[in-house]
Amino acid sequence: MIDLLWWNIVPHSDYTKQEIIVGKCLDEIGLRYHEQRQIGKYYVDFLVEDTIVVEADGIFGHYNKADQDRDEALLALGVEEIFHIKGQTKEEIYQELQEFLCQNPI
């Protein structure tokens, strides 16, 4: 079971354009998710089906040593998969999500 703190939610006005598009794509695919959830001491962009973290990293990504440590900590807390999205357009994001889901069926 993932250690969640459900009362810590970021207002929609603080979402990036990419995060808004990811949310719309997840809706179209029909996946159940929570936005901006806290797991342990970390916030994640999307918690999908209560076990998969989807991070909207942007075109440059944010994957450095601190991000690797964060991902390892999230996995230790019970997250099954962490997926980092780099696409910016709806088409790119949708394709990345579809490819991830083909490799990691939910």
N, C-alpha and C positions, 0 to 999 in steps of 0.2 A: 504494500500500500504506500502510495506517495504521501509524503508529509506536506500537506497543503495548508496555506493560511488564506482562506477564501475571502476574508474581509478587506484585503489589500488589492484594490482594483484601480487602475489608472483611467482617468476620464477619456472618452473618445476624442476629445479635442487635442490630446497629446499624441495621437497616432500619426505615423508617417504615411505618406501616400502609398508606399509599398505595403505597409501593414493593412491598410484599408483594402487594397486589391487582393492580398492573400486571404483576408476574411471573406471577401465576395467569392473567390474561387473555392474556398472550403465549403461555403454555403451551396454553391452550384454542384459540387461533387456530392454533397449530402452528408458530410461528416459532422459529428457533434464536437464542439470545441468551446474552450473558454479563452478569452483574451486577457493579456497582461495579468497573469496569475503568479503568485509567489509560491515557490517550492523551496522549503528551507529558507535560506537567506537570499535566494536568487529570484528575480523576476524573469518570466519567459514571455515571449510575444504571444504564442498560442500553445495551449495544452489540448491536444486532439485525442478524443476518445479516452481521456484520463490517463494515457500512458506514453504518448508521443509528443515531444516538444518540436514545434516548428518556429524557427527564428528567421526573421526578415533581416538579412544582413546587408542588403544593398549590393551594388556592383563591385565595391571594393572589399566587402566582407569585413569582418572584425575578428578573424580567427588568428589569435596570437596565444602566447603562453597562458595568459589570464583566462582566455576563453576556453582553452583546453582544460585547464583546472576546473573551471565552472562546469563544463560538460561532464567531466569525470565525477564531480560532486553530485550533479543531477542524476547521473546513472546510479550512483551509490544510494540515492534517496528513493529509487524505484522507477525512474523513467526508463522505458524500454528502448526508445530510439530518439535521436536528436537529428533534425534535418535543418540545414542552413540553406535558405533561399537567397540567390543572388539576382535573379531576374527582376526587371523593373516594370515591364509591360504586363498586361493581363495575359497575353498569349505566352510570354516567357514563363511567367509564374505558374500558369495552368499546366504547361508542359512539364516543368520541373516537378510539380506535385504529382502529376500522372505517372511520371517515370519512377518517382519514389514509391508510390503506391503499388506499382507493378512489381517492384523489387521487394516491398515490405507490405504484403496484404494485411489489411486490418480485419 
